[in-house]
Amino acid sequence: MQQDIADIESASNGVSDWLAGLGVAEAAAAIRDGETSSEAYASALLQRARVQADLNAFITIDEEAVLNAARNADKARTGGSTSPLLGVPLAIKDSYLTLGLRTTLGVRNLESYVPSKDAEVVSAIKGAGGIVFGKNNLVEMSYGLTGNNEVYGQVKNPHGRDHVSGGSSSGAGSSVAARIVPAALGGDTVGSIRVPAALCGVVGFKPTTGRWPRDGVAPISHTLDTTGVLARSVDDCMLIDQVVTGAEAVAPANYADLKDVRLAFAPRQYLSLVDPEIEIHFTETVRRLRDAGAEVVEVDLGEDFLSITQRATWRIFFHETMEAVSEFLQRNAVPTSFEEIYAGLKSGLKDVWGHVVLPSGPGFSPNEYQASISVDRPEIQRRYRDALARSGTTALLFPTTPGTAPQIEHQTKFLIAGREVSDLTLHSTLSRRVWQACQASAFQRACPAMGFRLGSRSTGSTVETEAFFNWRAVSKNLLGCWRRQFERQVTQAFASISET
């Protein structure tokens, strides 16, 4: 009898592990084909969320609502529905408004706020049959890169719980990596999707600013913000993108290699301050891509490129915050004000806002902001555009972060390449490509970015590279193949590195 019980429990655990390992497209297909039910799938994921609650990946999960939605999805399937996300639960960053489910923006004075409508992206997910699994933890007002939230707790990295998850979409990265959910919606201004994706070892997709709707999502900067997604595969990011934008599916092409694909990298700008191990992994990836038939060429964006991108990024980021947040709160009837949020911020963040976000702050300069908008921004975009055009390349490759996930106890000060740096360094490579995805008349809708996991260090920390695509330069079929081949090649490049 005991053996029978043990066999049943083992089989049950095996099924749960199989369900938790499914990606978005795989789960949708399994539900559609009757291999599992949405209720069984949701139940398995809820169990994983309970077991891994110590990750602090979620602020809110309404289990009853999730199961009710799953049962309704099963009824819809029985009735013949073939919606692309039917019955698949996705997590939502807690900066998105969600109908009937509390939305905190990561701050204490909204801990009881329940919106009366969904953000536009959430509506698209629900319209495709998807289920809101829960609201992911985030850094207060999305202002931070390590996942530290003073009110709702530090989000932990599932590959090593003494390491940060990255942020500000911290719970999104952690929950996807922990296989609690197959994908999570996030937001990115200067790295808030790509940093947690890199540090947690998942795929992070930041669409071009303006490609995805932002209505109903708490903002920072109307110039730089975009909504996006974290998942465990490129195909799942493509599927979510199609659901949100209504874009046509890209038919897979039967290319055996990467011949005729021309890629660029800019070591002077993107490898100037990275851990040696990161540089070794990146160099090996470039070699593997060349072995697969791709031509990878070196480009240079200019000696002053780093200084221009740093000053432009932060001037715009800080200057636009107060207006963007105030307008969002008023337009969506959120029961608080910018002033009340500012008053309740943790001390370090409050000091930053007081210095560079408030118009009365000594670091707030309308003239410097206008110079970055009218001079720096067009110059940065011109350099990217010219570099790709001169080199005839379709994508720019670079390490997503200069190092792997720092330890939580050292998250504000740690070493990169032997130098002590602050947590802002986690976005250092990304600030140089924020501008690639910004709207510009000659480049609009052309340049999203996607990060790919390369492997793990012995500590369990993950290593990732990123590609910025000039989608206008390649056909849809070749692009679909290129993304799949790229993911396959970088995965194979580090197949010998143990994965956690």
N, C-alpha and C positions, 0 to 999 in steps of 0.2 A: 504493500500500500504506500509506504514512504517513497519507494522508488518510483511508483506511478505519479505521485505528487511532484517529485523532483523532475521527472520527465515532462510533465505538463508545464511546470514553471520554466524549465529550460526552453521548451518550444515557444512559450509565451514571450520570453525575453528575446528569442530569436526573431519573432514576428515584429516585436516592438523596435528592435534594432534595424530591421529591414525598413520599416515604415519611417523611422527617424532619418535614415540615410537617403530617402528619396528627395530628389530635387523638385522644383516647381513643376516642370513639364512631366517628369516621371510620375509624380503624385497625381497630377490631373489625368494622365493616361490610365493609371491604375484604378482610379475611381470610375472613370468613364467606361473602362473595360470590365468592371465588376471584380477586379482582383482584390479590392478592399472597399470599404465604405468610407465616406467622409467622417462619419461618427467614430469609427475605429481609428482612423488616422488622427483625428483631432484628440481623441482620448490618449493615444500614445504620446503625442507631443505635450499634452498637459501634464502627463506623468513625468516627462523629462523636465519640464519647467519646475515642477515641485521638487524633484530630486536635486536640481541644480539651482535652487533659489539663492544659494550663497553667492552666485555670480552677480547678483543685483542687476540683472539685465532688464528687468521689467519694473515699472512703477505700478501698473494696473493690468490685471488679467481678470476678466469676468468669465469664469469657467462655465457657468450655466448658459450664458449668452453664446459662447463658442459652441457648446454642444447642441443648443437649439438651432443655431445656424447650420451646423453640420447635418442635423437630421432633415432640415428643410432642403439642403442640397441633395441629400439622398432621395428625397421625394421628387425633386426636380429631375434628377437623373432617370428615375423610374418613369417620369412623364415624358422623357425623350430629350431633355436639355443636353446640349453639347457645348455649353459655354466654356471658353478656353481655360478658365481657372476654377471651374465648378468644384466646390468642396475643399479647396486648398486654403489653409490658414496662413496668413502673412502677418508679421509684426509691423507696427507703425511707430515711428519715432514720435515721442510725446510733444513735438512741436506742431503736429498736424491736428486740426480739429476733427473729432470723431463723434458722430451723432450718438447720444445716449451713453457715451463712455468718457469718463473724466479725462481732461486734458490739462496738464499742469505747467507746461513749458519749462519744467524743472525747478519751479520756484514755489516757495511755501504759501504765498498768498493766493495761489490758485489750486490748492490741494483739494478743494471741494467743487471745482468748476466742471460742469457737465455741459458740453455744447449742444445746441439744437440743430446742428447741421454738420455734414462731413466736408472736409477739404476736397477740392475737385479731384485730386489724384485718388483719394480714398473712394470717392464715388465711382471712379472708373474701375477700380479693383473690384468693388462690390458688383458693379454692373456686368463684369465678366465672370461672376460666380464666386469670386474670392471671399474669404472670411477674415474678419479682423480678429486676430488671435489675442492681441494685447498691445499695450503702449510701452515702448522701450524707454528705459532710463536714458538720460542725456545730461550733458553739462548745462548748468543754469543758462537759459536763454541762448543755448548753443554757443556759448562763449568759452571755448577751451578745447584742448587737444588730447587730454589724457584720460578723460572719463571720470573725473572727480566731481561729485555732486554732494555738497555739504548737507543738503536736506534729505535726499533719497539714497545716498550711499555711493561709495566708489564702485564703479563697474570693474569686474575682474576679467582677466584674460583666461579663457578656458584651457589654453595650452600651458598655463602656469599661473596659478591664482595669486601669486605674489607680484605679478606684472600687470601693468596697465593694459586696458583694452584699446586705447586711443579714443579720440572724440572729435567732434561732439556727438556724433551718432554712435555713442559708445555701446549702449545696450543692443543696437542693431548688429554691430560686428560680433559681439560676444554671443548673442543668441543664435545667429546663423552658424558661427563656427562650432558651437556646442550642439548643433543639430536639434535645437529646440524648435526652430522654424526653418523652412527651406529658403526663405528670403525675407527681407525687411526693408521698408521704405525709410530713406534717410534724407538728409539735406546737406548741402555742401556750399561753403562760401570760399574758404581758403584751404580746404582739405578735410572737412568733417565727414565725408563718406570715405575718401581714399585712405586717410590715416588709419581709422579703425579696421578697414578692410585689409590693409597691409599688415598691421600688427596682430590681427587675429587670423590671417591666412585665408581670406575669402576673396571673391571677386567684387570689386567696387566699381560702379558705373556712375560717373557724373556726366549727365547729358549736357549739351550745349545750353548755355543760359537762354531761356525762352522756349526750348523745345518741349519741356514738360510744364504744365500749369503750376502756378504757385499759390493760387487762391486758397485761403484757409490754412496757410502754413506760416507760422511765426517767422518773420524775416530778420535779417541783419542789414543787408545791402541790396537795393534793387539792381545795382550794376553787376554784382558778383554772385548773388544767390541762385541756386537751382535745387530742385528736388531730384531724387534719384533712387537707386536701389543697391542693396548688397545681397549677394546670393553665393552659391557655391559653384556656379558654372557660368560660362559666357552665354550659353544657349538660354539659360533662365533669365539673364539680364535682357537678352534680345526679346524674349517672350513678354516680359513685363513692359518693356519699351513699346512693343506693338500694341499691347492692351491700353496703355496710357495715351499714346499718341494717335492710335488708329492707323499706324503705318502698315503697309503690306508685309507679310512674312517674306524673309529672304530664303529662296530655295537653295539648299546646299549644292555646291558645285563639286564635281569629281576631279579636283586637282590632287595630284599625288605628292606635290612638293610646293615650295614657295618660289619657284622660278618666276621671273618677271616682277617680283615684288621688291621694291626698293625702299629701304628704311634709313632713318638718320639717327644719330646720337650726338650730343654736344658735351663732351667730357669736360671742357673748360668751365662750363656753367653748371653742370649737374653732378660732377664727380669731384668737385673741389673740396668738399667737406663731407665725406662719408666714411663709415667704418671700413677698414680693410676687407673684412669678410663680405660686406655688401658689394664692394667693388669687384672682388673675385667672382662672386655669383653673377653679377651683371656682365662681366667680361666673358664668362663661360656661356651665358645665354646668347650673347652676340655671336660667339663662335658657333653655337648650335644652330642658330638661325642661318648663318652663312652655309653651314654644312647642309641645311635643308634646301638650299638654292636661293635664299634671299641675298640681295646685295645690301650691305649695311655700310653707310658712308658717314664720315665725320663732318659736322658743321660747326660753325662758331657764330654766336649771337652777339659778340662784341664785349670788349673789356669792361664797359660800364653797365652791362646788362643787369647784373645782380643788384646794383645800387638803385637802378631805375625801378625794377620790379618790386623791391622791398618797400621803397618809399611810396610808390603808387598804391600798392596793395593796402597798406595800413592806413594811409590817408583816406582812401575811399571807404574802406571797411568801417573805420571808426566814425567818420563824418556822417554817414548815411544811417547809422543805427537808430538815433533818437526819432527822426522823422518816420523811418520805416516801421518801427515798433509802435509808435503812437497811432499811426494811421491804421495799422492792422487791428489794434485793440478797439479803436472807435468803429471801424467798418464792420467788425464781427461781433460787436456788443459784448466784448469780453469784460467781465466785471472787475476790472482793475485799471490802473493808469500807469503810464511810464514812470511817473514820480513815485508811486507806491512800489513798483517793482524795484526801482533803484534803491529805495530806502531799505528794502529787505535783502539786498544782495550780500553775499559773503564778503568779508572785509577786503581781500585782495582784489576781487573783481569790482567791488564798489569803488575802490581807489582808482582803478583803470578808467572806469566810466567817468568818474569825477574829473579826471585829468584830460581825457581826449574825446569823450562822447558828449558830455554836456557843453553847450555853447559857452558857458562861463568858465570852462576849464582852460588852464594855461596852454595845453597842447592842441586845442581846437582852433583850426585856422581855415576859414573859408577860402582865402586866397590860395593856400597850398592845395586844397582840395580841387579847386577849379583848374589849377596848373596840371594836376595829375589827370584830370578828366580830359582836358583839351590838348595837352602836350604829351605827357608820359604815355597815356593809354594808346593813342594812335601810333606812337613810335614803337612800343612793344609789339603791337599787332603787325606793324610793317615788317619788323625784323623776323618774326615767325613766318609771315607770308613769303618774304623774300628768301629765307633760308630753305624752305620747302620747295619753292619754285626753282631756285638756282640748282639745288641738288637733285631735283626731279623725284623727290621722295613722297611717300604716302603716309608716313607716320614718324613721329619722333619718340624714341625710347629713352627711359631714364629710371633710376631707382625711385620708388614711390616715397620712401622715407630714407633719411641718411643712416639710420640704425634700426635695430630691432626694439621691441617693447621694453622700456626701462622698468625697473622695479618700482612698485607703488611707493615705497618709503623714500625713493630718490627721484620722484617724478618731476620735481621742479628744477633739480640740478643733477646732471649725469654726464657721462663722458661719451663723446663721439670722436673717433680717431685720436684719442688721447687728450682731447680738449674738453674742458668743462663747459657745458652749454645749458641753456634753459629749455623748458618744454616747447617753446615757440620754434625751436630748431626742427621739431618733427614735421613742420610744414615747409622747411626751407627749400626743398626741391620743388614743392607744389606751388609756392608763391610765384615761382618763375614760370609756371604754366597756367596759373589762374586765367591769364589773359588769352590763352589759346582758345578758350571756350567762351570768351566774351563776345557779344554781338558786335559785328562791324560790317559795314555795307558790302565789302568785298569778300567777307569770310563767314557770313551769317549762316547758321545751321550746319557748319562744316566740321566742327572740331570738338567732339566729345572726347572723353578719356576713359580708359578702362585699365584696371590693375589686375595682374595675374600672379598667383602664388608661384614662387620658385622652389620652395622647400623649407626645411626647418634646421635650426642650429641644434646643437646637442642639448641646449637648455629647453628646447621646445618652442623657442621664439621663431616666428615665421619671417620669411624674406620674400619681398615682392618687387616686381618691376611694373612699370606703367607704360602704356602706349597712348599717344595723342594722335587721333586719326584725322587726316584730311579726306573726308568721305567723298568729296566731289571728284577726287583724283582717281577713283577706282569704280568699277562697275559693281552693282549690288551682288552679283553672283561671286565675283572675285573677293569682295569684302567679306561675305559670309564664310568663304573658304579660308581666307587669310586669318580671320579671328579664330576659327577652329584650329587651323594648323598652328597658329602662334601658341595657343593654349597647350596644344599637344606637345609642341617642341619644348617649351619651357618646363613642362611637367616631366618629360623624358630626360631633360638636361639634369635634373636633380632627383631622378628615381632612386639613386643610391642613398639619398639622405633620408633617414627614418622620419616618417610622417606620424604625427600624433593625432 
